[in-house]
């Protein structure tokens, strides 16, 4: 009678030990292993590089100060080339081989959707991915946290306002034929529905496309006055550039995915007038805000290039992780980190971000966005924050 009881007790203790071990994977006495997956070789490698450098800057800062409760951060970054299949392999390496505590700032919608199941199987949190898709916090999952107001909400909040303000009658869209582009398009459809309107023309392209002449011709032929852009870098530049060449000059309206200094830098004068939704602000070195100017100068000194808003994302995501890990206390585990994050408020920062709050039932930090426009090659904020 005693032997079965002792065996059951030993098994229960072993199971409890295994759970505790799984929850503290990647946490040792003096180190926290933090994983991230970025496009460092594909179509949005410029974004991935900037996110990585922004993360590194904050990691180096905290490590110089002694880390979090005596533990220094070790950042491990894998390249997925913006390919969901490679994202799965990257997640498998980070979670099963490197045994990271958490995956942070993974860039890309389809890529996150592909890799999250790998992480969740091992109780590894997907923390503030660099994508504004609803799947990053829906359906509710204790291992999901998201910081970016969704593409869907960005569009449904701002498109009706723009249509009214500009007296637009015909609205078109060009979007990437994947989860990202569809989110932009569906949000815009929801916004138009509030005005009893529909798209005059919808056209899409495959990820990695470089020729947009047929899509532009269709939108021009339908007499569009405003074009919703479910595009990122080169697709935004390619579409607007082709339109300008053909004398097609509607209002171009993009999501936060097109809010990057690379658009005016690579696209030139033709990009003037593009309006995009955004949260965090692009950090120009000559900004009036002294703290922002100081940060941008520090970044440039470290990496020998100007920062952009994706570097900001990387920096603030690591900073948010540090806030949660610090509040979790010396006994850092998945459970203690979740408990801390679910009671945290992150105030507005030097980058102009809105306040973010999280709870056990609220895993999107903020649903507020505002608009910015390219004027003489620079992004200028043109609205206050608004919510859907």
C-alpha positions as CSV (number, residue, x, y, z in Angstrom):
1,X,0.0,0.0,0.0
2,X,2.9,2.3,1.0
3,X,4.9,1.6,-2.2
4,X,2.2,2.7,-4.7
5,X,1.6,5.8,-2.6
6,X,5.3,6.7,-2.6
7,X,5.5,6.0,-6.4
8,X,2.5,8.2,-7.0
9,X,4.0,11.0,-4.8
10,X,7.3,10.7,-6.6
11,X,5.6,10.9,-10.0
12,X,3.6,13.9,-8.9
13,X,6.8,15.6,-7.7
14,X,8.5,14.8,-10.9
15,X,5.7,16.2,-12.9
16,X,5.7,19.4,-10.9
17,X,9.4,19.7,-11.3
18,X,9.1,19.2,-15.0
19,X,6.5,22.0,-15.2
20,X,8.6,24.4,-13.2
21,X,11.6,23.5,-15.4
22,X,9.6,24.2,-18.5
23,X,8.4,27.5,-17.1
24,X,11.9,28.7,-16.3
25,X,13.5,27.5,-19.6
26,X,16.1,30.1,-20.6
27,X,16.5,31.5,-17.1
28,X,19.7,30.8,-15.1
29,X,21.3,32.4,-12.1
30,X,22.9,35.2,-14.1
31,X,21.3,35.1,-17.6
32,X,18.0,35.4,-19.5
33,X,17.9,34.0,-23.0
34,X,15.7,36.1,-25.2
35,X,15.0,34.9,-28.8
36,X,13.8,36.9,-31.8
37,X,13.1,36.0,-35.4
38,X,13.7,38.7,-38.1
39,X,13.9,39.0,-41.9
40,X,17.6,39.7,-42.3
41,X,17.9,38.5,-45.9
42,X,14.5,38.8,-47.6
43,X,12.2,41.6,-48.9
44,X,11.9,43.5,-45.6
45,X,15.4,42.9,-44.4
46,X,15.8,46.6,-43.7
47,X,13.0,46.3,-41.1
48,X,14.6,43.2,-39.6
49,X,18.0,44.8,-39.3
50,X,16.6,47.9,-37.7
51,X,14.5,45.9,-35.2
52,X,17.5,43.9,-34.3
53,X,19.7,46.9,-33.7
54,X,17.0,48.6,-31.6
55,X,16.8,45.5,-29.4
56,X,20.6,45.3,-29.1
57,X,20.8,49.0,-28.0
58,X,18.4,48.4,-25.1
59,X,20.0,45.0,-24.2
60,X,23.4,46.6,-24.0
61,X,22.1,49.5,-21.9
62,X,20.5,47.2,-19.3
63,X,23.5,44.8,-19.2
64,X,25.8,47.7,-18.6
65,X,23.6,48.5,-15.6
66,X,23.8,45.0,-14.2
67,X,20.8,43.4,-15.9
68,X,17.5,42.5,-14.3
69,X,17.7,41.2,-10.7
70,X,21.3,40.3,-11.4
71,X,20.6,38.5,-14.7
72,X,22.0,39.9,-17.9
73,X,20.1,39.5,-21.2
74,X,21.5,37.4,-24.0
75,X,19.7,38.1,-27.3
76,X,19.6,35.3,-29.9
77,X,18.3,36.4,-33.4
78,X,17.4,34.0,-36.2
79,X,16.8,34.9,-39.8
80,X,13.6,33.7,-41.5
81,X,13.9,35.7,-44.8
82,X,10.2,36.7,-44.4
83,X,9.3,33.1,-45.2
84,X,6.8,31.3,-42.9
85,X,8.5,27.9,-43.5
86,X,11.8,29.3,-42.4
87,X,10.1,31.0,-39.4
88,X,9.0,27.5,-38.2
89,X,12.6,26.3,-38.4
90,X,13.8,29.4,-36.6
91,X,11.3,28.9,-33.8
92,X,12.2,25.2,-33.5
93,X,15.9,26.2,-33.1
94,X,15.3,28.9,-30.6
95,X,12.8,27.0,-28.5
96,X,14.1,23.4,-28.6
97,X,17.8,23.8,-29.2
98,X,18.7,27.2,-27.7
99,X,15.9,26.9,-25.1
100,X,15.0,30.6,-24.9
101,X,12.8,31.9,-22.2
102,X,10.7,34.1,-24.5
103,X,10.4,35.1,-28.2
104,X,10.2,38.9,-28.7
105,X,9.5,41.3,-31.6
106,X,9.1,38.6,-34.3
107,X,8.4,40.5,-37.6
108,X,5.7,39.4,-40.0
109,X,2.1,38.3,-39.8
110,X,2.3,35.0,-41.7
111,X,5.6,34.2,-40.0
112,X,4.2,34.7,-36.5
113,X,1.2,32.6,-37.3
114,X,3.4,29.8,-38.5
115,X,5.8,29.8,-35.5
116,X,3.6,30.5,-32.5
117,X,2.4,26.8,-32.2
118,X,6.0,25.7,-31.9
119,X,6.5,28.2,-29.1
120,X,3.3,27.5,-27.3
121,X,4.0,23.7,-27.2
122,X,6.9,24.5,-25.0
123,X,5.2,27.2,-22.9
124,X,7.2,30.0,-24.6
125,X,5.5,33.4,-24.8
126,X,5.2,35.3,-28.1
127,X,5.9,38.8,-26.9
128,X,5.0,42.0,-28.8
129,X,5.6,40.8,-32.4
130,X,6.3,43.5,-35.0
131,X,3.0,43.1,-36.9
132,X,-0.4,44.6,-36.3
133,X,-2.5,41.6,-37.1
134,X,-5.4,40.6,-34.8
135,X,-4.1,37.1,-34.6
136,X,-1.3,38.4,-32.4
137,X,-3.7,38.6,-29.5
138,X,-6.8,36.8,-30.7
139,X,-8.1,34.3,-29.8
140,X,-7.1,35.0,-26.2
141,X,-4.0,32.9,-25.2
142,X,-2.0,33.4,-22.0
143,X,1.2,33.2,-24.1
144,X,0.2,36.1,-26.4
145,X,1.0,39.8,-26.0
146,X,0.7,42.4,-28.7
147,X,1.6,46.1,-28.8
148,X,0.6,47.3,-32.2
149,X,-2.9,48.7,-32.9
150,X,-4.2,46.4,-35.6
151,X,-4.1,47.1,-39.3
152,X,-7.8,46.3,-39.2
153,X,-8.5,49.0,-36.6
154,X,-6.1,51.5,-38.2
155,X,-8.1,51.3,-41.4
156,X,-11.6,51.2,-40.0
157,X,-10.8,54.2,-37.7
158,X,-9.2,56.5,-40.2
159,X,-10.5,55.7,-43.7
160,X,-14.1,57.0,-43.0
161,X,-12.6,60.3,-41.7
162,X,-10.4,60.7,-44.8
163,X,-13.3,59.9,-47.2
164,X,-15.4,62.6,-45.5
165,X,-12.7,65.2,-45.2
166,X,-11.6,64.8,-48.8
167,X,-15.0,64.4,-50.3
168,X,-13.9,61.1,-51.9
169,X,-16.5,59.1,-53.9
170,X,-14.4,56.3,-55.3
171,X,-12.0,54.2,-53.1
172,X,-9.7,51.4,-54.4
173,X,-7.2,49.1,-52.7
174,X,-4.0,47.3,-53.7
175,X,-3.0,44.7,-51.1
176,X,-0.5,41.9,-50.5
177,X,-2.2,38.6,-51.0
178,X,-1.5,37.2,-47.5
179,X,-2.6,37.6,-43.9
180,X,-1.1,41.1,-43.7
181,X,-2.7,42.5,-46.8
182,X,-6.0,41.0,-46.1
183,X,-6.1,42.6,-42.7
184,X,-5.6,46.0,-44.2
185,X,-8.2,45.4,-46.9
186,X,-10.8,44.0,-44.5
187,X,-10.3,46.9,-42.0
188,X,-10.8,49.3,-44.9
189,X,-14.0,47.5,-46.0
190,X,-15.3,47.7,-42.5
191,X,-14.7,51.5,-42.5
192,X,-16.4,52.0,-45.8
193,X,-19.4,50.0,-44.7
194,X,-20.1,52.6,-42.0
195,X,-20.5,55.1,-44.9
196,X,-22.6,52.6,-47.0
197,X,-19.7,52.4,-49.5
198,X,-17.7,49.7,-51.1
199,X,-14.4,49.5,-52.9
200,X,-14.7,50.6,-56.6
201,X,-11.7,48.4,-57.4
202,X,-9.8,45.7,-55.5
203,X,-6.5,44.4,-56.8
204,X,-3.8,42.3,-55.1
205,X,-0.2,41.1,-55.7
206,X,1.9,38.1,-54.5
207,X,4.5,38.6,-51.8
208,X,7.8,39.6,-53.4
209,X,6.2,41.1,-56.6
210,X,8.1,44.0,-58.3
211,X,5.8,45.0,-61.2
212,X,2.5,46.8,-60.3
213,X,1.6,48.2,-63.7
214,X,-1.5,46.1,-64.3
215,X,-2.8,46.9,-60.8
216,X,-2.2,50.6,-61.3
217,X,-3.9,50.5,-64.7
218,X,-7.0,48.9,-63.2
219,X,-7.3,51.4,-60.4
220,X,-6.7,54.3,-62.8
221,X,-9.3,53.0,-65.2
222,X,-11.9,52.8,-62.5
223,X,-11.4,56.5,-61.6
224,X,-10.2,56.0,-58.0
225,X,-9.7,59.1,-55.9
226,X,-8.2,57.3,-52.9
227,X,-6.1,54.1,-52.8
228,X,-5.8,52.0,-49.6
229,X,-2.3,50.5,-49.6
230,X,-2.0,47.0,-48.1
231,X,1.7,47.3,-49.0
232,X,5.1,47.5,-47.3
233,X,8.3,49.0,-48.7
234,X,9.1,48.3,-52.3
235,X,5.4,47.6,-53.1
236,X,4.5,51.0,-51.8
237,X,7.3,52.7,-53.8
238,X,6.5,50.6,-56.9
239,X,2.8,51.3,-56.9
240,X,3.1,55.1,-56.3
241,X,6.0,55.4,-58.7
242,X,4.0,53.7,-61.5
243,X,1.0,55.8,-60.7
244,X,2.9,59.0,-60.9
245,X,4.4,58.0,-64.3
246,X,1.0,57.4,-65.8
247,X,-0.5,60.7,-64.4
248,X,-2.6,58.9,-61.8
249,X,-2.5,61.0,-58.6
250,X,-5.1,59.8,-56.1
251,X,-4.7,60.1,-52.3
252,X,-2.5,57.2,-51.3
253,X,-3.3,55.9,-47.8
254,X,-1.2,53.2,-46.1
255,X,-1.0,51.3,-42.8
256,X,1.8,51.5,-40.2
257,X,3.6,48.9,-42.4
258,X,4.4,51.7,-44.8
259,X,5.4,54.2,-42.2
260,X,9.1,54.1,-42.6
261,X,11.8,56.6,-43.7
262,X,12.8,54.1,-46.5
263,X,9.8,55.1,-48.5
264,X,10.8,58.7,-49.1
265,X,14.5,57.8,-49.1
266,X,14.2,55.1,-51.8
267,X,11.2,56.5,-53.6
268,X,12.2,60.1,-53.8
269,X,9.9,63.1,-54.5
270,X,7.2,60.9,-55.9
271,X,6.4,59.7,-52.4
272,X,5.4,63.1,-51.2
273,X,1.8,63.1,-50.1
274,X,1.6,59.5,-48.9
275,X,-0.4,59.3,-45.7
276,X,0.1,56.4,-43.3
277,X,-1.2,55.4,-39.9
278,X,1.3,55.1,-37.1
279,X,1.9,54.8,-33.4
280,X,5.5,55.4,-32.5
281,X,7.2,58.3,-34.2
282,X,10.1,58.3,-36.6
283,X,13.2,59.6,-34.7
284,X,14.8,62.3,-36.8
285,X,18.2,63.4,-35.4
286,X,17.2,67.1,-35.4
287,X,13.9,66.6,-33.7
288,X,12.9,69.4,-31.3
289,X,12.5,66.8,-28.5
290,X,15.8,66.7,-26.7
291,X,15.4,63.1,-25.3
292,X,14.4,61.8,-28.7
293,X,17.3,63.6,-30.3
294,X,19.7,62.2,-27.7
295,X,18.4,58.7,-28.3
296,X,18.8,59.0,-32.1
297,X,22.3,60.3,-31.7
298,X,23.2,57.4,-29.4
299,X,21.8,54.9,-31.9
300,X,23.8,56.5,-34.8
301,X,27.0,56.5,-32.8
302,X,26.5,52.7,-32.0
303,X,25.5,51.5,-35.5
304,X,26.8,54.3,-37.8
305,X,23.4,54.9,-39.4
306,X,20.3,56.9,-38.6
307,X,17.5,55.0,-36.7
308,X,14.0,54.5,-38.1
309,X,10.7,53.6,-36.5
310,X,11.5,49.9,-36.7
311,X,14.6,50.5,-34.5
312,X,12.2,52.2,-32.1
313,X,10.0,49.1,-32.1
314,X,12.9,46.9,-31.2
315,X,14.1,49.2,-28.4
316,X,10.7,49.7,-26.8
317,X,9.8,46.0,-27.0
318,X,12.9,45.0,-25.1
319,X,12.1,47.9,-22.7
320,X,8.6,46.5,-22.1
321,X,10.1,43.0,-21.5
322,X,12.4,44.5,-18.9
323,X,9.5,46.2,-17.2
324,X,7.7,42.9,-16.9
325,X,10.8,40.9,-15.9
326,X,11.7,43.5,-13.3
327,X,8.2,43.4,-11.8
328,X,8.2,39.6,-11.8
329,X,10.9,39.7,-9.2
330,X,14.0,37.5,-8.7
331,X,12.1,34.2,-9.3
332,X,11.5,34.7,-13.0
333,X,9.3,32.1,-14.7
334,X,6.7,32.1,-17.4
335,X,4.0,32.3,-14.7
336,X,5.6,35.1,-12.7
337,X,6.2,37.1,-15.9
338,X,2.6,36.7,-17.0
339,X,1.3,37.7,-13.6
340,X,3.5,40.8,-13.7
341,X,2.6,41.8,-17.3
342,X,-1.1,41.4,-16.6
343,X,-1.0,44.2,-14.0
344,X,1.3,46.6,-15.9
345,X,0.8,50.0,-17.4
346,X,3.5,51.4,-19.8
347,X,3.3,55.2,-19.9
348,X,3.7,57.3,-23.1
349,X,7.4,57.4,-24.1
350,X,9.8,59.7,-25.8
351,X,8.7,58.3,-29.2
352,X,5.2,59.6,-28.9
353,X,3.6,56.2,-28.3
354,X,0.2,56.0,-26.6
355,X,-0.1,54.5,-23.1
356,X,-0.3,50.7,-23.1
357,X,-2.1,48.5,-20.5
358,X,-2.4,44.8,-20.2
359,X,-4.5,42.4,-18.2
360,X,-5.4,38.7,-18.2
361,X,-8.2,39.4,-20.7
362,X,-6.6,42.4,-22.5
363,X,-3.5,41.4,-24.5
364,X,-3.3,44.3,-26.9
365,X,-1.5,47.2,-25.3
366,X,-3.2,50.0,-27.1
367,X,-5.8,50.4,-29.9
368,X,-4.9,54.0,-30.6
369,X,-3.3,55.3,-33.8
370,X,-2.7,58.6,-35.6
371,X,-1.8,59.7,-39.1
372,X,1.5,61.0,-40.6
373,X,2.2,62.3,-44.1
374,X,5.3,62.6,-46.2
375,X,6.0,66.3,-46.8
376,X,9.3,67.2,-48.6
377,X,10.7,63.8,-47.9
378,X,9.9,63.7,-44.2
379,X,7.1,62.2,-42.1
380,X,5.0,64.8,-40.4
381,X,2.4,63.9,-37.8
382,X,-1.0,65.3,-39.0
383,X,-3.5,64.1,-36.4
384,X,-4.0,63.3,-32.8
385,X,-4.5,59.8,-31.6
386,X,-7.9,58.1,-32.2
387,X,-9.5,54.8,-31.4
388,X,-12.1,52.7,-33.3
